[in-house]
Amino acid sequence: MEITNELQERLNLLTAKYEAIGQDLISYLDGLLYSEVTTYWDYIQLDTLLSLQKPKTNFPDEIVFIGYHQITELYFKLALQELMCLGKEKTPNKAIFLMRVQRVNRYFEALIRSFSIMVEGMDQKEFLRFRMALLPASGFQSVQYRQIELYSTDLINLVTLEKRQVFSGEEPPENLFPFIYWKYGATEQLSGKKTLTLTQFENRYDEELLDLARHCRSMNLWQGYLKLSLEEQADAEVIDALKTNDLNVNVFWPLAHFKSAVRYLAKSDGDISATGGTNWQKYLPPKFQKRIFYPKLWSQEEKDTWGKGWVEHQIREILKGV
């Protein structure tokens, strides 16, 4: 084989790369010589991936339930990667900011559009049976979703609505974290006590999430927006990307879950409890929680009616078939 100028240039670059880390290029070329060619199934770990769906019952539709939630977590992982990369940018510009935020928006839009795969893809009677084998596990316990929230906004905006006005927002994370909204979402409907779902989640993730809240104080998406120039902050495309993100995560995604809960758990003679015992009727509708990542971008009227129109319309549509 002829050593062309192009090939020699590549060899020189590789030699310099490995010399910089005290390694010998020849040894690495030997490793390349003996290594197997990569296949698709090995690269994406197909056998392992397809072995991760382990239903607890014999109902076929439980596979749909597991598979969709695993797909959701993979999308969450992609969204988190974008948020973490943007958080590391010391001087982001409009192009970088939009690239990252629009990627997150596309991931959530794909999830929102695909939710019907699960909603329409499971037999209601089967679901109401196999769900009892899942107690007390709940989608409420998705730590990646909580991480996305912490990477998106200042912590004050995640404080439960009833407590939000008590704080200035300048308090250290350890003062705000005990009042974060999800600690009020997984409570028993009648007693108001914490559910096992919540205590499990807190025992497993509270310390980790508080550390992340401290980390994200200066590295969340809103703080990244504030690093842009004033001209870029006022740019319509930038503002639209953030508002789309706000609606996707805090309105359309919870609403997709709410529609599912109404379909499977609402009954004319009284609602069925969620698997984690969460008060889903108050926890899921955006108009009750009013989680808004970027409140300074919305008018007072928009904040006052946050999610109300979407929720009321969907409830009317869904209840027609209940």
C-alpha positions in Angstrom: 0.0 0.0 0.0 1.3 3.4 -1.0 2.0 5.8 1.9 0.3 8.9 0.4 0.7 12.4 1.8 -2.8 12.2 3.3 -2.0 8.9 5.0 1.4 10.2 6.2 -0.3 13.3 7.7 -2.8 11.0 9.6 0.1 8.9 11.0 1.9 12.1 12.1 -1.2 13.3 13.9 -1.7 10.0 15.6 1.9 9.8 16.6 1.7 13.3 18.1 -1.6 12.4 19.9 -0.2 9.3 21.6 3.2 10.8 22.4 1.4 13.6 24.2 0.0 11.1 26.7 3.2 9.0 26.9 1.9 6.2 24.7 3.3 4.3 21.7 1.3 4.5 18.5 2.6 1.1 17.3 1.0 -0.7 20.3 -2.4 0.9 19.5 -2.1 0.0 15.9 -1.5 -3.6 17.0 -4.6 -3.4 19.1 -6.6 -2.2 16.1 -5.2 -5.0 14.0 -6.4 -7.7 16.5 -9.8 -6.1 17.4 -13.1 -7.2 15.9 -15.0 -5.1 13.5 -17.9 -3.3 15.3 -21.4 -4.5 14.5 -24.7 -2.7 15.0 -26.0 -5.2 17.6 -22.8 -5.0 19.7 -22.5 -1.2 19.5 -26.0 -0.5 20.8 -25.9 -3.6 23.1 -29.1 -5.0 21.5 -29.2 -8.2 23.4 -28.9 -6.4 26.7 -31.4 -3.7 25.7 -34.0 -6.3 24.8 -33.5 -8.2 28.0 -34.3 -5.2 30.2 -38.1 -5.6 29.9 -38.9 -7.8 32.9 -42.7 -7.8 33.5 -44.0 -8.8 36.9 -47.2 -10.3 35.6 -48.2 -12.4 32.5 -50.3 -9.6 31.0 -48.9 -8.9 27.5 -49.6 -5.1 27.7 -47.2 -4.7 30.7 -44.4 -4.9 28.1 -45.9 -1.8 26.5 -45.9 0.0 29.8 -42.3 -1.0 30.7 -40.9 -0.3 27.2 -42.5 3.2 26.9 -41.1 4.2 30.3 -37.6 3.0 29.4 -37.8 5.0 26.1 -38.9 8.0 28.2 -35.8 7.7 30.4 -33.5 7.5 27.4 -35.0 10.8 26.1 -34.5 12.3 29.5 -30.9 11.3 29.4 -30.4 13.1 26.0 -32.1 16.2 27.4 -29.9 16.2 30.4 -26.8 15.9 28.3 -27.8 19.1 26.4 -28.6 21.0 29.7 -25.3 19.9 31.3 -23.3 20.9 28.2 -24.9 24.3 28.1 -24.3 24.8 31.8 -20.6 24.4 31.2 -20.5 27.2 28.7 -18.9 30.2 30.3 -19.8 32.6 27.5 -22.6 31.1 25.4 -23.8 32.9 22.3 -27.2 32.7 20.6 -26.2 29.9 18.2 -24.9 27.6 21.0 -27.9 28.4 23.3 -30.5 27.8 20.6 -28.8 24.6 19.5 -29.0 23.1 23.0 -32.4 24.3 23.9 -34.0 23.3 20.6 -32.6 19.8 21.0 -34.2 19.5 24.4 -37.5 20.8 22.9 -37.4 18.2 20.2 -36.8 15.4 22.7 -39.8 16.5 24.8 -42.0 17.0 21.7 -41.2 13.5 20.5 -42.2 12.2 24.0 -45.4 14.2 24.1 -46.5 13.2 20.6 -45.7 9.5 21.3 -47.6 9.3 24.6 -50.6 7.9 22.7 -48.4 4.8 22.1 -48.9 3.9 25.7 -52.4 5.5 26.3 -53.9 3.8 23.2 -51.7 0.8 23.4 -52.8 -0.9 26.6 -56.1 -2.6 27.4 -57.7 -0.8 30.3 -58.8 -3.9 32.2 -55.3 -5.4 31.8 -53.6 -2.2 33.1 -55.9 -2.0 36.1 -54.8 -5.5 37.0 -51.1 -5.6 36.4 -50.6 -2.1 38.0 -51.4 -3.7 41.3 -48.2 -5.7 41.0 -46.1 -2.5 40.7 -47.0 -1.0 44.0 -45.6 1.4 45.3 -43.4 2.2 42.2 -44.5 5.3 40.3 -43.4 7.5 37.4 -43.2 10.1 40.2 -39.9 8.5 41.1 -38.1 9.5 37.9 -35.0 11.1 39.2 -33.9 12.2 35.7 -37.1 14.3 35.4 -36.2 16.0 38.7 -32.7 16.6 37.4 -34.0 18.2 34.3 -36.1 20.6 36.4 -33.1 21.5 38.5 -31.0 22.1 35.4 -33.7 24.3 33.8 -34.5 27.0 36.4 -33.7 28.7 39.6 -34.8 26.6 42.6 -37.3 29.2 43.8 -39.5 28.3 40.8 -39.7 24.7 41.9 -40.9 25.6 45.4 -44.5 24.6 46.0 -46.9 27.3 45.1 -48.2 27.8 48.7 -44.7 28.5 50.0 -43.2 30.4 47.0 -44.1 33.8 48.2 -42.4 33.3 51.6 -38.9 33.3 50.0 -37.0 35.9 48.1 -35.3 33.3 45.9 -31.8 34.3 47.1 -31.8 31.8 49.9 -29.3 28.9 49.7 -30.6 25.7 48.2 -30.7 23.9 51.5 -33.3 26.4 52.7 -35.5 26.0 49.6 -35.1 22.3 48.9 -37.4 21.1 51.8 -40.3 23.0 50.1 -39.8 21.7 46.6 -43.1 21.0 45.0 -42.7 17.2 44.4 -42.5 16.7 48.2 -46.1 17.8 48.3 -47.2 15.8 45.3 -46.9 12.3 46.7 -49.1 12.6 49.7 -52.1 10.5 50.6 -55.4 12.0 49.5 -57.2 11.6 52.8 -54.5 12.0 55.5 -52.0 14.3 53.6 -49.1 12.1 54.9 -46.2 11.2 52.8 -46.7 8.0 50.7 -44.2 5.2 50.7 -43.5 6.3 47.1 -42.2 9.6 48.3 -40.2 8.3 51.3 -38.5 5.7 49.1 -37.6 8.5 46.6 -36.3 10.8 49.4 -34.2 8.1 51.0 -32.7 7.2 47.6 -32.2 10.6 46.0 -32.6 13.5 48.5 -28.9 14.1 49.2 -28.0 13.7 45.6 -30.6 16.1 44.4 -29.7 18.7 47.0 -26.1 18.5 45.8 -27.3 19.0 42.3 -29.5 22.0 43.3 -26.3 23.6 44.7 -24.4 22.8 41.5 -27.2 24.2 39.3 -27.6 27.4 41.2 -25.3 29.1 38.7 -25.4 26.6 35.9 -29.1 26.1 35.0 -30.7 27.0 31.7 -32.1 30.4 33.0 -28.7 31.4 34.2 -27.3 30.4 30.8 -29.8 32.7 29.2 -28.7 35.6 31.5 -25.1 35.1 30.2 -26.2 36.0 26.7 -25.8 39.6 25.6 -28.7 41.9 26.2 -29.4 41.9 22.5 -29.5 38.1 22.4 -31.7 37.9 25.5 -34.2 40.1 23.7 -34.1 38.0 20.5 -37.5 36.6 19.6 -36.1 33.2 18.6 -34.3 32.8 21.9 -37.4 33.8 23.9 -39.6 31.5 21.8 -37.2 28.5 22.4 -37.4 29.1 26.2 -41.1 29.5 26.3 -41.6 26.4 24.2 -39.3 24.6 26.7 -41.4 25.9 29.6 -44.7 24.7 28.0 -43.3 21.3 26.9 -41.9 20.4 30.4 -44.5 22.1 32.6 -47.7 22.0 30.7 -47.8 19.5 27.8 -45.8 16.7 29.4 -47.8 16.7 32.7 -51.0 17.1 30.7 -50.1 14.0 28.7 -49.8 12.1 32.0 -53.0 13.6 33.2 -54.9 12.5 30.1 -53.6 9.0 30.7 -54.6 9.1 34.4 -58.1 10.2 33.5 -58.4 7.5 30.9 -57.3 4.7 33.2 -58.1 5.9 36.7 -61.1 8.2 36.5 -64.5 6.5 37.2 -68.0 7.9 37.5 -68.3 6.5 41.1 -64.9 7.8 42.3 -61.3 8.0 41.0 -58.8 5.1 41.4 -55.6 5.9 43.3 -52.3 6.0 41.3 -49.8 3.1 41.9 -47.8 5.4 44.2 -50.9 6.6 46.0 -50.1 10.1 44.7 -52.9 12.7 44.6 -52.7 12.8 40.8 -55.8 15.0 40.4 -54.0 17.9 42.1 -50.4 16.9 41.3 -50.6 16.6 37.5 -52.7 19.5 36.2 -50.5 22.5 35.4 -53.0 25.0 36.6 -52.7 23.8 40.3 -48.9 23.6 40.5 -48.1 26.5 38.3 -44.5 25.4 37.8 -43.1 28.1 35.5 -39.4 27.9 34.7 -39.0 31.4 33.2 -41.7 33.5 34.9 -40.1 36.8 33.7 -40.8 35.8 30.1 -44.6 35.5 30.6 -47.3 38.2 31.2 -49.1 38.3 34.5 -52.3 37.1 32.7 -50.4 34.1 31.2 -49.1 33.2 34.6 -52.5 33.6 36.3 -54.1 31.2 33.7 -51.1 28.9 33.4 -52.3 25.6 31.8 -55.9 26.3 32.6 -57.3 26.4 29.1 -55.4 23.3 28.0 -56.4 21.3 31.0 -60.1 22.2 31.0 -60.4 21.4 27.3 -58.7 18.0 27.6 -60.8 17.1 30.6 -64.0 17.8 28.7 -62.8 15.7 25.7 -61.6 12.8 27.8 -64.6 12.6 30.1 -66.9 12.2 27.1 -65.7 8.7 26.8 -65.4 7.8 30.6 
